[in-house]
Amino acid sequence: MMLIPESAAPTPSVDGAGASAGWMLDDETRAIGRQGVAEARAILRARRRAADRSGRGTVGAQPAA
């Protein structure tokens, strides 16, 4: 999916040097998306750990007999 309309996109030169410009933007967009997913997963892991800790009770408490 191109983010720049074809009419506004630069035309590739004869040797194809400009042909990768559209893909570079696409790869950059994908990298940003992967970074966002990684950050979201880290937040979810931290929340789960915090929930596990709060569910265990206080540190040093004796288990019920």
N, C-alpha and C positions, 0 to 999 in steps of 0.2 A: 504494500500500500504506500503510495507516494504521498508525502505531505505537501508537496508543491505541485500545483496544477501544471500539466505538461506545457501549456502555453507560456508559463512563467519560468519553467525550468530551462537551464542553459542547454544548448544543443551540444552533443558530443562532437569532438573534433574527429578528423579523418582517422587519426591513429588510435582513437578510443580512450584517450587520456581522461576525458571528462565523463566517460561512461560509468565510472565507479562512484561518482559524486552522489548519485541518488541512493546507492546501496550504503554508502558511508553514513548518510543521515539515518537510514533504516537501521543499520547496526548500532548506531549511537542510541537510537530510541529503544531498541531491544535491551541494550546494556542498562539504560536507566530503569527500564521495567524490571529487569532481573535484580537490580540493586534494591528497588522498592519491595519486591517479594522477599528478599533476604532480610530486610529490616523488619517487615511485618512478621515473619517467622520468628525472629529473635525476640520481638515484643511478646508474641504468644508464648514462647518458651519461658520467658521471665515471669509472665503472669501465672503460668501453670506451676512453676516452682514456688512462687509466693503463695499460691493457693494450697499447695501441698504442705508447706511449712505452717501455715495458719491452721490447717486441719489436724496437725499432729499435737497441738496443745503447746504448753510451755516446755522449754528445754529443762530436762532434769526431773520432770514429773514422773511419778511412779505409775505404771499401768494398773488398771483395775484388776483385782484378784478374782 
